[in-house]
Amino acid sequence: ALQLGDAASSAKSPAVVSSYVERPLVIDGRKVDLRLYALVTSFSSDSMTAYIFTEGLVRFASESYDVSPTSLGNPCIHLTNNEVNARNGNRAGPSSNNSEIGR
């Protein structure tokens, strides 16, 4: 369960909300994440106002996904971070591991 804390103490503080995904999205054997952007302008007890940007990113890990204990120390398998994967000498595929979506 995801908890955001006491609404009164954090109502005016910016926040990033994320959750661990036990079975991540995998395409062509590589871990993938979707980065979508939303702006929440108001919360109330019965409604919320949010705007979702029409574009986003699809990010791929640079090595095939593997959950074996020996793979846990390899960030290029488990992270889709641009900087981590750009430094991977074993990277396969196009020169960029990102694709824009929503155009």
Buried (B, 14 or more C-beta within 10 A) or exposed (E): EEEEEEEEEEEEEEEEEEEEEEEBEEEEEBBBBEEEEEEEEEEEEEEEEEEEEEEBBBBBBBBBBBEEEEBEEBBBBBBBBEEBBEEBEEBEEEEEBBEEEEE
